[in-house]
Amino acid sequence: MDRIDKLILTQLQHNAAQPVADIARKVGLSVTPCWRRIQRMEESGL
């Protein structure tokens, strides 16, 4: 888990229902890489 993953997790903890596009903008990624990171975290059980 790197710094970006931690930022994504922080955003999800604040509001898990927010759109991936909003999370991506807040952490400085485009939508697809952000979505892939979220998927990878979900698959790993986080």
Secondary structure, 3 states (H helix, E strand, C coil): CCHHHHHHHHHHHHCCCCCHHHHHHHHCCCHHHHHHHHHHHHHCCC
